[in-house]
Amino acid sequence: RVTTPTLSVSSVEMGQSVMIKMERATSKFTHKLKFKLGKREIDIADNLGVSYTWQVPLSLANYIPNATSQKGVVVCETYLAGDFVGSKSVYLTLSVPKNITPTISSIKQKDVSSVTFGAYIQNQSKLQIDIVASGAYNSEIIDITTTLNGVVYKGNSFITNILDFNNAKDMKVVVTDTRGRKTTEVISIEVIAWYKPKISDFRAERCDSKGNIQEDGESLKITYSFDIATVLNKNNKRV
């Protein structure tokens, strides 16, 4: 005579609802519903009749930090005039919504080279990258992978190789939590072109004391051209 519960669905996403029907043997019976998930048990509702619509709390995701779903048990306890008659149960699988993913709070960049131009400089700058990320509903971060200029870096803090490119390139950060969920963030790294000074058209010729070219002159005249990277017109030169 103990009521056997039936469910409108066998699996439900947290935050959604499931109809629990309780076809009782007599109208004098009342019911109490509980839900067991692993070692935890929560009360759903008490003093019920023949049906109840349960909106599954999102907070139950806290009990599933290492998976995206887990099978639990809906327990229906039958009472007569306040006295416990018995209980029966039915399985219900809960799934964590797909939008519950890890969070990237910040990605900090700092030039750790000796460059003083106030910008990232090609073949000079290298960056200290610090990433702050966290899981959702008790999940934990198990992997942080960063890709920049074809190089893969691991962890939440690292120093890049010297930036040997110019213009802008994307830096992609992917964090993974214990549920296997991933979050990706892409930021642009802007690098200013720089190259070593170039000397061209170098000539050494004999000349007089006034610089006039003479084959038998007693002085030497040096002429050349040079080119430097402007670096936003901040690059000084010494000759």
BADREN-113897 format. One record per residue: residue number from 1; x, y, z of N, C-alpha, C, O in turn. Coordinates in steps of 0.2 Angstrom, whole numbers. Example, Ala and Ser with C-alpha at 12.3 -4.5 7.8 and 13.67 -1.06 7.14 Angstrom:
<pts>
  seq   n.xx   n.yy   n.zz  ca.xx  ca.yy  ca.zz   c.xx   c.yy   c.zz   o.xx   o.yy   o.zz
    1     66    -28     39     62    -22     39     66    -16     39     71    -17     42
    2     64    -11     35     68     -5     36     64      0     39     67      6     40
</pts>
This chain:
<pts>
  seq   n.xx   n.yy   n.zz  ca.xx  ca.yy  ca.zz   c.xx   c.yy   c.zz   o.xx   o.yy   o.zz
    1      4     -6      0      0      0      0      4      6      0      2     12      0
    2     11      6      0     15     11      0     16     14     -7     16     10    -12
    3     15     21     -8     15     24    -14     21     23    -18     27     25    -15
    4     21     22    -24     27     21    -29     27     28    -33     22     29    -37
    5     32     32    -33     32     38    -37     34     37    -44     37     32    -45
    6     31     41    -48     33     41    -55     35     48    -57     33     53    -55
    7     40     48    -62     42     55    -64     40     56    -72     40     52    -76
    8     40     63    -73     38     65    -80     44     64    -85     43     63    -91
    9     50     64    -82     56     63    -86     61     59    -81     61     59    -75
   10     66     55    -85     71     52    -81     77     55    -80     81     54    -76
   11     78     61    -83     83     65    -82     81     73    -83     77     74    -87
   12     84     77    -79     83     84    -79     89     88    -78     93     87    -74
   13     89     94    -81     94     99    -80     93    103    -74     87    105    -73
   14     98    104    -70     97    109    -64     94    115    -66     96    118    -71
   15     89    118    -62     86    124    -64     79    123    -68     75    127    -68
   16     78    117    -70     72    115    -74     67    111    -69     69    109    -63
   17     61    109    -71     57    106    -67     55     99    -69     56     97    -75
   18     53     95    -64     51     88    -65     44     87    -61     44     89    -56
   19     39     83    -65     33     82    -61     34     75    -58     35     70    -61
   20     32     75    -51     32     69    -48     25     67    -46     22     70    -42
   21     23     61    -48     16     59    -47     16     53    -42     21     49    -41
   22     11     53    -38     11     49    -32      4     46    -32     -1     48    -28
   23      3     40    -35     -4     37    -35     -5     33    -29     -3     27    -28
   24     -8     36    -24     -9     33    -18    -15     28    -17    -20     29    -21
   25    -15     24    -13    -20     18    -12    -26     21     -9    -32     19    -10
   26    -25     26     -5    -31     29     -2    -30     37     -1    -24     39      0
   27    -35     41     -1    -35     48      0    -32     50      6    -31     56      7
   28    -32     45     11    -30     47     18    -22     47     18    -19     50     23
   29    -19     45     13    -12     45     13     -9     52     11    -12     55      7
   30     -4     54     15      0     60     13      7     57     11     10     52     13
   31     11     62      8     18     60      6     23     65      8     22     71      8
   32     29     63      9     35     67      9     40     65      4     42     59      3
   33     43     70      1     48     69     -5     55     71     -3     56     76      0
   34     59     67     -4     66     68     -3     70     67     -9     68     63    -13
   35     76     69     -9     81     68    -15     88     66    -12     91     70     -8
   36     90     60    -14     97     58    -12    102     58    -18    100     55    -23
   37    107     62    -17    113     62    -22    119     60    -19    122     64    -15
   38    122     55    -20    128     52    -17    126     51     -9    121     48     -8
   39    130     54     -5    129     54      2    125     59      5    123     59     11
   40    122     63      1    118     69      3    111     68      2    109     65     -3
   41    107     70      7    100     70      6     97     77      7     98     80     12
   42     92     79      3     88     85      4     81     84      4     78     79      1
   43     77     88      8     70     88      8     67     92      2     69     97      1
   44     63     89     -2     59     92     -7     53     96     -5     52    102     -6
   45     48     92     -2     42     95      0     38     90      5     40     84      5
   46     34     92      9     30     88     14     23     89     13     20     94     11
   47     19     84     16     12     84     17      9     85     10      5     90      8
   48     11     81      5      9     81     -2      3     76     -3      2     71      0
   49      0     77     -9     -6     73    -11     -3     68    -17      1     64    -16
   50     -6     70    -23     -5     65    -28      0     67    -33      2     63    -37
   51      3     74    -33      8     76    -37     11     82    -35      9     86    -30
   52     17     83    -37     21     89    -35     26     90    -41     29     86    -44
   53     27     97    -43     31     99    -48     37    102    -44     37    107    -40
   54     43     99    -45     49    101    -42     54    104    -46     56    101    -52
   55     56    110    -45     61    114    -48     68    112    -45     69    114    -40
   56     72    109    -49     78    106    -46     83    112    -45     84    116    -50
   57     85    113    -39     89    119    -37     96    119    -41     99    113    -42
   58     98    124    -44    105    125    -47    110    123    -42    116    121    -43
   59    109    124    -35    114    123    -30    116    116    -29    121    115    -27
   60    112    111    -32    114    104    -32    121    103    -36    124     98    -35
   61    122    108    -40    128    107    -44    135    107    -40    140    105    -42
   62    134    110    -34    139    110    -29    141    103    -27    147    102    -25
   63    137     98    -28    138     91    -26    141     87    -31    142     81    -30
   64    141     90    -37    144     87    -43    150     91    -46    149     93    -51
   65    155     91    -42    161     96    -45    165     92    -50    169     96    -53
   66    164     86    -51    169     82    -55    166     79    -61    169     75    -65
   67    159     81    -62    156     78    -68    150     82    -70    149     87    -67
   68    147     81    -76    142     85    -79    135     83    -77    130     86    -78
   69    135     76    -75    128     73    -73    129     68    -68    135     65    -67
   70    124     66    -64    125     61    -59    117     58    -58    113     62    -57
   71    117     52    -57    111     49    -55    109     49    -48    113     48    -43
   72    103     51    -46    101     52    -39     94     48    -38     92     45    -43
   73     91     49    -32     85     45    -31     80     49    -28     82     53    -23
   74     74     49    -31     69     53    -28     65     48    -23     63     42    -25
   75     65     50    -17     62     45    -11     55     48    -10     54     54     -8
   76     50     44    -10     43     46     -8     41     42     -2     41     36     -2
   77     40     45      4     38     42     10     31     43     11     28     48     10
   78     27     38     13     20     38     14     18     38     21     21     34     25
   79     13     42     23     11     43     30      3     42     30      0     44     25
   80      1     40     36     -6     39     37     -7     42     44     -5     39     49
   81    -11     47     44    -12     51     50     -6     53     54     -5     52     60
   82     -1     54     50      6     56     53     10     51     55     16     52     57
   83      8     44     54     12     39     55     16     36     49     12     36     43
   84     22     35     49     26     32     43     23     25     41     23     21     45
   85     22     25     35     19     18     32     25     15     29     26      9     30
   86     29     18     25     34     15     21     37     20     16     34     26     15
   87     42     18     12     44     22      6     46     18      0     48     13      1
   88     46     22     -5     48     19    -12     52     25    -15     51     30    -14
   89     56     22    -20     60     27    -24     60     26    -31     59     21    -33
   90     63     31    -35     64     31    -42     70     35    -44     71     40    -40
   91     74     32    -49     80     36    -50     78     42    -55     74     42    -59
   92     83     47    -54     82     53    -58     89     56    -59     93     57    -54
   93     91     57    -65     98     59    -67     98     67    -67     94     70    -71
   94    102     70    -64    103     77    -64    109     79    -68    114     76    -68
   95    108     84    -73    114     87    -77    115     94    -75    111     98    -74
   96    121     96    -75    124    103    -74    123    107    -81    125    104    -86
   97    119    112    -80    118    116    -86    125    118    -90    130    119    -87
   98    124    118    -97    130    119   -101    133    126    -99    139    127   -101
   99    129    131    -97    132    138    -96    136    138    -89    138    144    -88
  100    136    133    -85    140    133    -79    147    131    -81    148    125    -82
  101    151    136    -82    158    135    -84    163    139    -80    161    143    -76
  102    169    137    -80    174    141    -77    175    148    -79    172    150    -84
  103    177    152    -74    178    160    -76    185    162    -76    189    160    -72
  104    187    166    -81    193    169    -81    192    176    -78    189    181    -82
  105    195    178    -73    194    184    -69    198    190    -72    196    195    -73
  106    205    188    -74    209    193    -76    215    190    -80    217    184    -78
  107    218    193    -84    224    191    -88    229    197    -88    228    202    -92
  108    234    197    -84    238    203    -83    244    202    -87    247    196    -87
  109    247    207    -90    253    207    -94    258    212    -91    256    218    -90
  110    264    211    -91    269    215    -89    276    214    -93    278    208    -93
  111    278    219    -96    285    219   -100    290    218    -94    291    222    -90
  112    294    212    -95    299    211    -90    306    212    -93    311    210    -90
  113    306    215    -99    313    217   -102    315    224   -100    312    227    -96
  114    320    226   -103    323    233   -101    320    238   -105    323    244   -105
  115    316    237   -109    313    242   -114    309    247   -110    306    246   -105
  116    310    254   -112    307    259   -109    303    264   -113    302    269   -112
  117    300    261   -119    296    265   -123    289    265   -121    285    269   -125
  118    287    261   -116    280    261   -114    276    257   -119    270    258   -120
  119    279    253   -123    275    248   -128    279    242   -128    285    242   -126
  120    276    237   -131    279    231   -132    283    231   -139    281    233   -144
  121    290    229   -139    294    231   -144    297    224   -147    299    220   -143
  122    296    224   -154    299    217   -157    306    216   -155    310    220   -155
  123    307    209   -154    314    207   -153    317    210   -146    323    209   -145
  124    313    213   -142    316    216   -136    311    214   -130    314    211   -125
  125    305    214   -131    300    213   -125    299    206   -124    299    202   -129
  126    298    204   -118    295    198   -116    291    199   -110    292    203   -106
  127    285    195   -110    280    197   -105    279    192    -99    280    186   -100
  128    278    195    -93    275    191    -88    268    191    -88    265    196    -88
  129    265    185    -89    258    184    -89    255    180    -83    258    175    -81
  130    250    184    -80    247    181    -74    240    180    -75    236    185    -77
  131    237    174    -74    230    173    -75    226    171    -69    229    167    -65
  132    221    174    -68    216    172    -62    210    169    -65    206    172    -69
  133    209    162    -63    203    159    -65    200    155    -59    204    153    -55
  134    194    153    -60    190    149    -55    185    145    -57    182    146    -63
  135    184    140    -54    178    135    -56    171    138    -54    171    143    -50
  136    166    134    -56    159    136    -54    156    130    -50    157    125    -52
  137    152    132    -45    149    127    -41    153    122    -39    152    116    -40
  138    159    124    -35    164    119    -32    168    115    -37    172    111    -35
  139    168    116    -43    173    113    -48    179    117    -47    180    123    -44
  140    185    114    -49    191    117    -48    195    117    -55    193    113    -60
  141    200    122    -56    203    123    -62    209    117    -62    213    117    -57
  142    209    113    -67    214    108    -68    219    110    -74    224    106    -74
  143    218    114    -78    222    116    -83    221    123    -86    216    125    -87
  144    227    126    -87    227    133    -90    232    133    -96    238    132    -95
  145    230    134   -102    234    133   -108    233    140   -112    228    142   -113
  146    239    143   -113    240    149   -117    244    148   -123    249    145   -123
  147    241    151   -129    245    150   -135    246    157   -138    241    161   -138
  148    252    159   -139    254    165   -142    259    164   -147    265    162   -146
  149    258    167   -153    263    166   -159    266    159   -160    271    158   -161
  150    261    154   -159    262    147   -160    266    144   -155    267    138   -155
  151    267    147   -149    270    144   -143    265    143   -138    261    147   -137
  152    265    137   -135    260    135   -130    264    135   -123    269    133   -122
  153    260    139   -118    262    140   -112    257    137   -107    251    137   -108
  154    260    134   -101    255    130    -97    256    134    -90    261    137    -88
  155    250    134    -86    250    137    -80    247    144    -79    245    147    -84
  156    246    146    -73    243    153    -72    248    158    -72    246    164    -72
  157    254    157    -72    259    162    -72    266    160    -76    268    154    -74
  158    268    164    -80    274    162    -84    277    168    -88    273    173    -88
  159    283    167    -91    286    172    -95    286    170   -102    289    164   -103
  160    284    174   -106    284    172   -113    291    172   -116    296    175   -113
  161    292    169   -122    298    170   -126    298    178   -128    294    181   -128
  162    304    180   -130    305    187   -133    300    187   -139    300    183   -143
  163    296    193   -139    291    194   -144    295    195   -151    297    201   -152
  164    295    191   -156    299    192   -162    294    194   -168    297    193   -173
  165    288    196   -166    284    198   -172    282    205   -171    283    208   -165
  166    279    208   -176    276    215   -175    269    215   -177    266    210   -180
  167    266    221   -176    259    222   -177    255    218   -171    258    217   -166
  168    249    216   -172    245    213   -167    244    205   -168    243    203   -174
  169    245    201   -163    243    194   -163    239    192   -157    239    195   -152
  170    234    188   -158    230    185   -153    234    181   -148    237    177   -150
  171    232    182   -142    234    177   -136    228    174   -134    223    177   -131
  172    228    167   -135    222    163   -133    223    160   -126    228    156   -125
  173    219    161   -121    219    157   -115    213    153   -114    207    155   -115
  174    214    146   -113    209    141   -112    210    138   -105    215    135   -103
  175    205    139   -101    205    136    -94    200    130    -94    195    130    -97
  176    202    124    -90    198    118    -90    197    117    -83    201    117    -79
  177    190    115    -81    189    113    -74    188    106    -73    188    102    -78
  178    186    104    -67    186     96    -65    180     93    -69    179     87    -69
  179    175     97    -71    170     94    -75    171     93    -82    167     90    -86
  180    177     95    -84    179     95    -91    177    101    -95    177    101   -101
  181    173    106    -92    171    112    -95    177    117    -97    181    117    -93
  182    176    120   -102    181    125   -104    179    132   -105    173    133   -107
  183    183    137   -104    181    144   -105    188    147   -109    193    146   -107
  184    186    150   -114    192    153   -118    191    161   -118    186    164   -119
  185    197    164   -118    197    171   -119    203    173   -123    208    170   -123
  186    202    178   -128    207    180   -133    208    187   -132    203    191   -132
  187    214    189   -131    216    196   -131    222    197   -136    225    193   -138
  188    222    204   -138    227    205   -143    233    208   -140    233    213   -136
  189    239    206   -143    245    208   -140    248    213   -146    250    210   -151
  190    249    219   -145    251    224   -150    259    225   -149    261    227   -144
  191    262    224   -154    270    224   -154    272    229   -159    270    229   -165
  192    276    234   -157    279    239   -162    285    236   -165    290    233   -162
  193    286    237   -172    292    235   -176    298    238   -173    299    244   -172
  194    303    234   -173    310    236   -171    315    232   -175    314    226   -175
  195    321    235   -177    326    231   -180    333    235   -178    333    241   -176
  196    338    231   -178    345    234   -177    346    240   -182    344    239   -187
  197    350    245   -179    352    250   -184    356    247   -190    359    242   -189
  198    355    250   -196    358    248   -202    362    253   -205    360    259   -205
  199    368    252   -207    373    256   -210    374    254   -217    375    248   -218
  200    374    259   -222    374    258   -229    379    263   -232    380    268   -229
  201    381    262   -238    385    267   -242    391    269   -238    392    275   -238
  202    394    265   -235    400    267   -231    406    268   -236    408    263   -240
  203    409    274   -235    415    275   -239    420    278   -235    419    282   -230
  204    427    277   -236    433    280   -233    437    282   -239    440    278   -243
  205    438    289   -239    442    292   -245    447    297   -242    446    300   -237
  206    453    298   -245    458    303   -243    455    310   -245    452    311   -251
  207    457    314   -241    455    321   -243    460    326   -239    464    324   -235
  208    459    333   -241    463    338   -238    459    340   -231    455    336   -229
  209    462    344   -227    460    346   -221    453    349   -221    449    349   -216
  210    450    351   -227    444    354   -227    439    349   -230    433    350   -231
  211    441    343   -231    436    338   -233    436    337   -241    432    333   -243
  212    440    340   -244    440    339   -252    443    333   -253    449    332   -251
  213    440    329   -258    443    323   -259    450    324   -263    450    327   -269
  214    455    321   -261    462    321   -265    465    314   -264    465    312   -258
  215    468    312   -269    471    306   -269    477    306   -264    479    301   -261
  216    481    311   -264    486    312   -260    485    316   -253    490    318   -250
  217    479    316   -252    477    320   -246    479    317   -239    480    311   -239
  218    481    321   -234    483    318   -228    478    317   -223    479    315   -217
  219    472    318   -224    466    317   -220    462    311   -223    462    309   -229
  220    457    309   -219    452    303   -221    445    306   -220    443    308   -215
  221    441    305   -225    434    307   -225    430    301   -225    430    296   -229
  222    426    300   -220    421    295   -219    414    297   -220    412    302   -217
  223    411    294   -225    404    295   -226    400    289   -226    402    283   -228
  224    394    289   -224    389    283   -223    382    285   -222    381    291   -221
  225    377    281   -223    370    282   -222    368    277   -217    371    272   -216
  226    363    278   -213    361    274   -208    353    274   -207    350    279   -210
  227    350    269   -204    343    269   -204    341    265   -197    345    260   -195
  228    337    268   -193    335    266   -187    327    265   -187    324    268   -190
  229    325    260   -183    317    259   -182    315    265   -178    318    267   -173
  230    309    268   -180    307    274   -177    304    273   -170    304    277   -166
  231    300    267   -169    297    265   -163    293    271   -161    294    274   -155
  232    288    273   -165    283    278   -163    286    285   -162    284    289   -158
  233    292    286   -165    296    292   -165    299    293   -158    300    299   -156
  234    300    287   -154    302    288   -148    310    285   -147    313    286   -142
  235    312    283   -153    319    280   -153    324    285   -154    324    288   -160
  236    328    286   -149    334    291   -150    340    287   -154    340    281   -154
  237    344    291   -156    350    289   -159    357    292   -157    356    298   -155
  238    362    289   -157    369    292   -155    373    289   -161    374    283   -163
  239    377    294   -164    382    293   -169    389    293   -167    393    292   -170
</pts>
